[in-house]
Amino acid sequence: MGQVVVSLAAMFASLALFIAGTALLTTVLAVQLAHEGFSSTQVGLVLVCHSIGFVLGSRFATRLIRRIGQVRSFAAFAAIGCAAALLHPMFIDGWLWAVLRGLVGFCAAGLIMVLEGWISARATNASRGALLGIYQVVFFFAAAMGQYLVSLGATDDYRIYSVVAILIVLSLIPLVMTRSEAPVMSMAGRLGFAQLYALSPSGLFGGVVGGVVVSCFLSLGPVYASENGMTLEGVSYYMTFAVIATMALQWPVGRLSDMFDRRWVVAAISLVATVAGVVAAWLGATQVWVLYAATAPLFGLAGCLYPVSLSMINDHMEEGDPVGASAGLLLAYGLGTCIGPVAGALTMQQLGPAGLFVFMGGLFAAYTLLVLWRCATTPTLPVDQQVRFVGIVASQTGPTILELDPRTDPYDESYLDPETVTDDNGQQR
């Protein structure tokens, strides 16, 4: 196990540098667009292009990787991402920035797929769960570090964009210097949305809602903070806190979902997030400590929604393709990330900065009602027939990393309970 982790140290280092750079760029651009006088809707439309590019990249970048190889494609994607980062301060233009965001998103998908493919290929049945845990820690740490680095300089200063470019370029070094042989890219399929709905309607919509809320906050949270008088340093600390809150809540939410019926757990965390959204919209602009206290459950629980939703779907995977189900839900999550910034920005345009939390809280309220309706109208799956929760990062994640999920290994009995995964009637959740 230790040798596997050491052999993948270069991949995790590349991952950390790249995630830190892209997280930094997203927050810097959001604040700078607001300072330049762009409306909330315009900011959302520009920033959503990253999600659109990422979804397209996760579907089509594989062709380029297969054609020229992992190392050379990684170098090409990193070079394009670096150039795009440096072009931002040279031309303050919404249309250009939208194109650049799309390019960075497409390249991000390709880079992540290369790194995930390397990590997944080195994993064994005994090390998959541990490697997935390390992947999560590295991802959250890097994302938090990227938010923290926002305070290094003004958003209209080319030097902060140079820091982004440096981080992206440095992500090349660990990978190109590794002596490990590049793995063969896998051909992971996806289940369609209709199949996912048949397995778990609550799980499918949970994946979509998670993508909408997470992308909405990451894109527009800095705008909200800036428009309410936070300094750039304050925005940096606020966004860092939000990312750390998501990481901190993964384990307790996962434990609760293993101990109780997952639909009731999801309904509970969604209700808590709804209340937090109301509090943030009402009092967040007046008292900073209230904003922090409300953001922790709101964004933190939103980050937990995807892995719990995936667990609900896996509860009913008696037969079939678990990796395909995971990849299908990841696509649903990705489509949600394309909706979030635009829908949240339109609400802010109508209601002011507080509209960000009105939108997120309202979406959680609607999802709560859906899950409660499912609980009232469909039979409950016994807790002892549920599979175990596995935390998986969805934001800026490709389908390849899903192969590390221990639940996808039919021979790994430690992640299954003694009973069958589903009941005889194949009850929906």
MARSE-43736 format. One line per field, with one value per residue (C-alpha): residue number from 1; chain; x, y, z. Coordinates in nm, 2 decimals. Layout:
N
n = c(NUM	...)
chain = c(A	...)
X = c(X	...)
Y = c(Y	...)
Z = c(Z	...)
//
This chain:
429
n = c(1	2	3	4	5	6	7	8	9	10	11	12	13	14	15	16	17	18	19	20	21	22	23	24	25	26	27	28	29	30	31	32	33	34	35	36	37	38	39	40	41	42	43	44	45	46	47	48	49	50	51	52	53	54	55	56	57	58	59	60	61	62	63	64	65	66	67	68	69	70	71	72	73	74	75	76	77	78	79	80	81	82	83	84	85	86	87	88	89	90	91	92	93	94	95	96	97	98	99	100	101	102	103	104	105	106	107	108	109	110	111	112	113	114	115	116	117	118	119	120	121	122	123	124	125	126	127	128	129	130	131	132	133	134	135	136	137	138	139	140	141	142	143	144	145	146	147	148	149	150	151	152	153	154	155	156	157	158	159	160	161	162	163	164	165	166	167	168	169	170	171	172	173	174	175	176	177	178	179	180	181	182	183	184	185	186	187	188	189	190	191	192	193	194	195	196	197	198	199	200	201	202	203	204	205	206	207	208	209	210	211	212	213	214	215	216	217	218	219	220	221	222	223	224	225	226	227	228	229	230	231	232	233	234	235	236	237	238	239	240	241	242	243	244	245	246	247	248	249	250	251	252	253	254	255	256	257	258	259	260	261	262	263	264	265	266	267	268	269	270	271	272	273	274	275	276	277	278	279	280	281	282	283	284	285	286	287	288	289	290	291	292	293	294	295	296	297	298	299	300	301	302	303	304	305	306	307	308	309	310	311	312	313	314	315	316	317	318	319	320	321	322	323	324	325	326	327	328	329	330	331	332	333	334	335	336	337	338	339	340	341	342	343	344	345	346	347	348	349	350	351	352	353	354	355	356	357	358	359	360	361	362	363	364	365	366	367	368	369	370	371	372	373	374	375	376	377	378	379	380	381	382	383	384	385	386	387	388	389	390	391	392	393	394	395	396	397	398	399	400	401	402	403	404	405	406	407	408	409	410	411	412	413	414	415	416	417	418	419	420	421	422	423	424	425	426	427	428	429)
chain = c(A	A	A	A	A	A	A	A	A	A	A	A	A	A	A	A	A	A	A	A	A	A	A	A	A	A	A	A	A	A	A	A	A	A	A	A	A	A	A	A	A	A	A	A	A	A	A	A	A	A	A	A	A	A	A	A	A	A	A	A	A	A	A	A	A	A	A	A	A	A	A	A	A	A	A	A	A	A	A	A	A	A	A	A	A	A	A	A	A	A	A	A	A	A	A	A	A	A	A	A	A	A	A	A	A	A	A	A	A	A	A	A	A	A	A	A	A	A	A	A	A	A	A	A	A	A	A	A	A	A	A	A	A	A	A	A	A	A	A	A	A	A	A	A	A	A	A	A	A	A	A	A	A	A	A	A	A	A	A	A	A	A	A	A	A	A	A	A	A	A	A	A	A	A	A	A	A	A	A	A	A	A	A	A	A	A	A	A	A	A	A	A	A	A	A	A	A	A	A	A	A	A	A	A	A	A	A	A	A	A	A	A	A	A	A	A	A	A	A	A	A	A	A	A	A	A	A	A	A	A	A	A	A	A	A	A	A	A	A	A	A	A	A	A	A	A	A	A	A	A	A	A	A	A	A	A	A	A	A	A	A	A	A	A	A	A	A	A	A	A	A	A	A	A	A	A	A	A	A	A	A	A	A	A	A	A	A	A	A	A	A	A	A	A	A	A	A	A	A	A	A	A	A	A	A	A	A	A	A	A	A	A	A	A	A	A	A	A	A	A	A	A	A	A	A	A	A	A	A	A	A	A	A	A	A	A	A	A	A	A	A	A	A	A	A	A	A	A	A	A	A	A	A	A	A	A	A	A	A	A	A	A	A	A	A	A	A	A	A	A	A	A	A	A	A	A	A	A	A	A	A	A	A	A	A	A	A	A	A	A	A	A	A	A	A	A	A	A	A	A	A	A	A	A	A	A	A	A	A	A	A	A	A	A	A	A	A	A	A	A	A	A	A	A	A	A	A	A	A)
X = c(0.00	0.28	0.46	0.15	0.10	0.47	0.45	0.15	0.30	0.38	0.02	-0.12	0.13	0.03	-0.34	-0.29	-0.10	-0.36	-0.67	-0.51	-0.45	-0.80	-0.97	-0.77	-0.86	-1.24	-1.25	-1.03	-1.24	-1.57	-1.45	-1.29	-1.60	-1.81	-1.55	-1.56	-1.94	-2.07	-2.42	-2.47	-2.63	-2.33	-2.09	-2.29	-2.29	-1.91	-1.83	-2.06	-1.86	-1.60	-1.86	-1.98	-1.62	-1.55	-1.86	-1.76	-1.40	-1.50	-1.68	-1.44	-1.09	-1.04	-1.00	-0.70	-0.55	-0.57	-0.43	-0.11	-0.07	-0.12	0.20	0.19	-0.18	-0.13	0.14	-0.08	-0.38	-0.15	0.00	-0.34	-0.47	-0.16	-0.19	-0.56	-0.49	-0.23	-0.47	-0.74	-0.57	-0.46	-0.82	-1.11	-1.38	-1.68	-1.70	-1.33	-1.33	-1.63	-1.43	-1.12	-1.33	-1.46	-1.10	-0.98	-1.27	-1.21	-0.84	-0.92	-1.13	-0.84	-0.58	-0.80	-0.87	-0.50	-0.42	-0.72	-0.64	-0.28	-0.41	-0.68	-0.44	-0.21	-0.48	-0.54	-0.85	-0.68	-0.57	-0.87	-1.05	-0.74	-0.64	-0.98	-0.95	-0.61	-0.76	-1.03	-0.79	-0.55	-0.85	-1.00	-0.67	-0.57	-0.91	-0.88	-0.53	-0.64	-0.91	-0.65	-0.41	-0.67	-0.54	-0.19	-0.28	-0.55	-0.77	-0.68	-0.31	-0.14	0.07	-0.23	-0.29	0.08	0.04	-0.24	-0.02	0.27	0.06	-0.07	0.27	0.42	0.16	0.35	0.67	0.58	0.40	0.65	0.93	0.77	0.93	0.60	0.46	0.15	-0.16	-0.41	-0.72	-1.02	-1.36	-1.61	-1.97	-2.26	-2.61	-2.88	-3.09	-3.40	-3.21	-3.08	-3.43	-3.56	-3.29	-3.34	-3.53	-3.41	-3.05	-3.07	-3.22	-2.98	-2.69	-2.84	-2.92	-2.57	-2.41	-2.64	-2.57	-2.20	-2.13	-2.36	-2.18	-1.83	-1.90	-2.11	-2.01	-1.71	-1.94	-2.18	-1.90	-1.75	-2.07	-2.14	-1.82	-1.57	-1.21	-1.02	-0.86	-1.20	-1.34	-1.03	-1.09	-1.46	-1.43	-1.15	-1.38	-1.66	-1.43	-1.30	-1.66	-1.74	-1.45	-1.53	-1.89	-1.82	-1.75	-2.04	-2.29	-2.16	-2.19	-2.55	-2.64	-2.51	-2.69	-3.04	-3.25	-3.07	-3.38	-3.46	-3.10	-3.10	-3.43	-3.29	-2.97	-3.16	-3.40	-3.10	-2.95	-3.28	-3.29	-2.93	-3.01	-3.29	-3.07	-2.78	-3.02	-3.18	-2.89	-2.57	-2.51	-2.54	-2.32	-2.02	-2.03	-2.39	-2.28	-2.00	-2.23	-2.50	-2.25	-2.10	-2.42	-2.55	-2.24	-2.09	-2.40	-2.44	-2.10	-2.22	-2.53	-2.35	-2.18	-2.50	-2.71	-2.46	-2.50	-2.87	-2.83	-2.58	-2.83	-3.03	-2.75	-2.81	-2.68	-2.55	-2.27	-2.19	-1.92	-2.17	-2.42	-2.16	-2.05	-2.41	-2.48	-2.15	-2.29	-2.61	-2.40	-2.20	-2.52	-2.62	-2.30	-2.40	-2.73	-2.62	-2.42	-2.68	-2.98	-2.82	-2.71	-3.06	-3.20	-2.93	-3.02	-3.38	-3.33	-2.99	-2.69	-2.91	-3.08	-2.78	-2.89	-3.26	-3.20	-2.99	-3.23	-3.53	-3.38	-3.30	-3.66	-3.80	-3.57	-3.67	-4.03	-3.95	-3.76	-4.03	-4.29	-4.08	-4.05	-4.43	-4.53	-4.26	-4.15	-3.84	-3.53	-3.40	-3.08	-2.90	-2.95	-2.78	-2.43	-2.17	-2.12	-1.81	-1.71	-1.64	-1.55	-1.77	-1.65	-1.39	-1.38	-1.37	-1.54	-1.21	-1.17	-1.50	-1.32	-1.16	-1.50	-1.47	-1.84	-1.77	-1.56	-1.78	-1.52	-1.47	-1.72	-1.61	-1.82	-2.14	-2.35	-2.42	-2.77	-2.83	-2.79	-3.16	-3.48	-3.66	-3.90	-3.64	-3.80	-3.72	-3.59)
Y = c(0.00	0.24	0.18	0.25	0.58	0.68	0.59	0.82	1.11	1.29	1.26	1.40	1.68	1.77	1.75	1.98	2.25	2.25	2.25	2.54	2.74	2.69	2.76	3.08	3.19	3.14	3.36	3.63	3.65	3.66	3.96	4.14	4.11	4.26	4.54	4.62	4.68	4.36	4.27	3.95	3.79	3.88	3.74	3.42	3.38	3.43	3.20	2.92	2.87	2.69	2.43	2.40	2.35	2.09	1.89	1.90	1.81	1.51	1.37	1.46	1.51	1.14	1.12	1.36	1.17	0.84	0.99	1.16	1.00	1.11	1.31	1.51	1.58	1.69	1.93	2.07	2.12	2.28	2.51	2.63	2.68	2.88	3.10	3.15	3.26	3.52	3.66	3.76	4.08	4.19	4.23	4.31	4.18	3.96	3.77	3.70	3.59	3.36	3.19	3.17	3.02	2.75	2.67	2.64	2.42	2.19	2.17	2.11	1.81	1.67	1.73	1.57	1.27	1.20	1.23	1.02	0.75	0.73	0.70	0.45	0.23	0.19	0.11	-0.25	-0.39	-0.34	0.02	0.17	0.31	0.46	0.62	0.77	0.91	1.06	1.21	1.38	1.53	1.65	1.80	1.99	2.11	2.24	2.41	2.58	2.69	2.83	3.04	3.15	3.27	3.53	3.77	3.78	4.08	4.29	4.12	4.39	4.32	4.09	3.93	3.74	3.59	3.51	3.31	3.11	3.05	2.95	2.69	2.54	2.52	2.37	2.10	1.97	1.90	1.61	1.43	1.46	1.36	1.04	0.72	0.53	0.40	0.58	0.36	0.26	0.48	0.29	0.30	0.38	0.38	0.57	0.48	0.71	0.95	0.73	0.43	0.64	0.76	0.41	0.32	0.62	0.94	1.10	1.01	1.15	1.48	1.50	1.49	1.77	1.99	1.93	2.05	2.35	2.48	2.41	2.58	2.87	2.94	2.89	3.13	3.39	3.36	3.60	3.84	3.84	3.90	4.17	4.36	4.35	4.53	4.25	4.33	4.10	3.94	3.89	3.72	3.50	3.39	3.35	3.12	2.92	2.86	2.74	2.48	2.36	2.33	2.10	1.87	1.87	1.76	1.47	1.21	1.29	1.31	0.98	0.81	0.93	0.80	0.46	0.45	0.57	0.55	0.77	0.95	1.08	1.18	1.37	1.53	1.64	1.79	1.96	2.11	2.24	2.39	2.56	2.72	2.82	2.98	3.19	3.30	3.40	3.59	3.77	3.85	3.76	4.11	4.27	4.04	3.85	3.58	3.50	3.47	3.23	3.03	2.99	2.92	2.62	2.41	2.56	2.50	2.23	2.01	2.09	1.93	1.62	1.58	1.41	1.13	1.06	1.06	0.82	0.59	0.59	0.48	0.21	0.08	-0.05	-0.17	-0.54	-0.61	-0.39	-0.15	0.05	0.25	0.34	0.45	0.67	0.82	0.89	1.07	1.26	1.38	1.49	1.68	1.84	1.96	2.10	2.30	2.46	2.57	2.70	3.02	3.15	3.07	3.22	3.53	3.59	3.57	3.81	4.05	4.06	4.05	4.19	4.01	3.82	3.66	3.42	3.26	3.29	3.08	2.81	2.79	2.78	2.50	2.30	2.35	2.21	1.91	1.85	1.84	1.59	1.36	1.37	1.29	0.99	0.88	0.90	0.72	0.45	0.17	0.22	0.01	-0.15	0.01	-0.33	-0.36	-0.03	-0.03	0.18	0.55	0.64	1.01	1.12	1.46	1.57	1.92	1.92	1.54	1.31	0.97	0.78	0.84	0.66	0.34	0.39	0.36	0.03	-0.04	-0.10	-0.40	-0.71	-0.90	-0.64	-0.76	-0.51	-0.25	-0.46	-0.57	-0.94	-0.90	-0.84	-0.48	-0.45	-0.61	-0.86	-0.61	-0.37	-0.08	0.27	0.54)
Z = c(0.00	0.10	-0.23	-0.43	-0.26	-0.30	-0.67	-0.71	-0.52	-0.84	-0.97	-0.64	-0.65	-1.01	-0.90	-0.60	-0.81	-1.08	-0.86	-0.65	-0.97	-1.11	-0.78	-0.75	-1.10	-1.05	-0.74	-0.89	-1.20	-1.01	-0.80	-1.09	-1.31	-1.03	-0.99	-1.36	-1.34	-1.49	-1.38	-1.18	-1.48	-1.70	-1.43	-1.42	-1.79	-1.81	-1.53	-1.63	-1.95	-1.74	-1.64	-2.00	-2.12	-1.84	-1.94	-2.31	-2.22	-2.00	-2.31	-2.59	-2.45	-2.44	-2.81	-2.80	-2.51	-2.69	-3.01	-2.87	-2.53	-2.17	-2.12	-2.44	-2.41	-2.04	-2.16	-2.43	-2.19	-1.93	-2.19	-2.31	-1.96	-1.87	-2.18	-2.11	-1.75	-1.87	-2.14	-1.89	-1.75	-2.10	-2.23	-2.00	-2.23	-2.12	-2.45	-2.45	-2.09	-2.16	-2.44	-2.21	-1.93	-2.17	-2.28	-1.93	-1.84	-2.14	-2.06	-1.69	-1.78	-2.00	-1.72	-1.46	-1.68	-1.73	-1.36	-1.26	-1.52	-1.38	-1.02	-1.11	-1.31	-1.01	-0.76	-0.63	-0.46	-0.13	-0.19	-0.38	-0.08	0.07	-0.26	-0.30	0.05	-0.03	-0.35	-0.15	0.10	-0.17	-0.37	-0.07	0.06	-0.29	-0.34	0.00	-0.07	-0.40	-0.22	0.04	-0.23	-0.36	-0.09	-0.25	-0.48	-0.64	-0.89	-1.15	-1.11	-1.37	-1.09	-0.94	-1.29	-1.31	-0.99	-1.16	-1.46	-1.24	-1.05	-1.38	-1.53	-1.22	-1.23	-1.54	-1.36	-1.13	-1.41	-1.69	-1.45	-1.33	-1.44	-1.42	-1.75	-1.88	-1.84	-2.11	-2.10	-1.99	-2.18	-1.90	-2.01	-1.86	-1.76	-1.90	-1.68	-1.73	-1.59	-1.29	-1.22	-1.22	-0.96	-0.74	-0.83	-0.51	-0.60	-0.95	-0.85	-0.56	-0.80	-1.01	-0.71	-0.57	-0.89	-0.92	-0.56	-0.55	-0.88	-0.80	-0.47	-0.60	-0.89	-0.72	-0.35	-0.41	-0.59	-0.29	-0.04	-0.25	-0.30	0.07	0.15	0.21	0.12	-0.11	0.19	0.35	0.04	0.04	0.40	0.35	0.04	0.21	0.51	0.29	0.12	0.46	0.59	0.30	0.38	0.75	0.70	0.47	0.74	0.98	0.70	0.56	0.90	0.95	0.60	0.70	1.03	0.91	0.60	0.35	0.22	0.57	0.61	0.28	0.37	0.71	0.56	0.28	0.54	0.75	0.43	0.35	0.69	0.66	0.32	0.48	0.76	0.52	0.30	0.59	0.82	0.62	0.50	0.85	1.06	0.93	1.19	1.09	0.73	0.82	1.05	0.78	0.50	0.68	0.67	0.34	0.12	0.34	0.31	-0.06	-0.11	0.06	-0.15	-0.45	-0.26	-0.06	-0.38	-0.53	-0.23	-0.28	-0.63	-0.53	-0.28	-0.57	-0.79	-0.74	-1.09	-1.37	-1.41	-1.09	-1.26	-1.54	-1.28	-1.11	-1.44	-1.53	-1.20	-1.25	-1.59	-1.42	-1.16	-1.44	-1.61	-1.28	-1.26	-1.60	-1.46	-1.12	-1.20	-1.45	-1.24	-0.93	-1.11	-1.25	-0.89	-0.77	-1.06	-0.94	-0.56	-0.50	-0.35	-0.10	-0.40	-0.41	-0.08	-0.17	-0.48	-0.30	-0.01	-0.23	-0.44	-0.12	-0.01	-0.33	-0.31	0.06	-0.05	-0.33	-0.09	0.17	-0.10	-0.20	0.16	0.20	-0.12	-0.16	0.08	0.29	0.22	0.55	0.68	0.69	0.31	0.23	0.10	0.29	0.22	0.03	0.00	-0.36	-0.48	-0.77	-0.85	-1.12	-1.12	-1.42	-1.46	-1.43	-1.06	-1.00	-1.06	-0.72	-0.55	-0.35	-0.41	-0.78	-0.69	-0.67	-0.48	-0.20	0.05	0.32	0.15	0.15	0.43	0.47	0.32	-0.04	-0.16	-0.26	-0.15	-0.36	-0.50	-0.62	-0.43	-0.55	-0.31)
//
